[in-house]
Amino acid sequence: MTDNTHRSHPAIVKRLKRAQGHLAAVLSMFEAHRSCVDLAQQLHAVESAISSAKRELIHDHIEHCLTDTAESGAHGSLTELKQLANYL
């Protein structure tokens, strides 16, 4: 794998594609004038799926990239960790 590709990425892409499908379904639900409760429920599911994918990406990056960088004594790990923390 390259420096910017990790083993978790295919699983994250799969989650995001599933969320993309759910979002398309939500748009259809809007066009079909479904109830606000149904829409809110489905939007919550899309939001949760995307949030979960983001969290997995960040945790994977911390575990692999930042740990390796910190162990090798390279600088910048703390700065990058602080940047990632903004997205948690």
Number of C-alpha atoms within 10 A of each C-alpha: 6 5 6 8 10 14 9 13 15 11 13 19 12 12 16 19 14 15 20 15 13 17 17 12 15 20 14 12 16 14 9 9 10 12 11 11 9 13 17 12 13 17 18 12 15 20 14 13 20 19 15 15 21 16 15 16 17 16 15 16 19 17 11 11 16 19 13 14 15 13 10 9 10 10 10 12 18 12 10 12 14 11 11 14 10 7 10 10
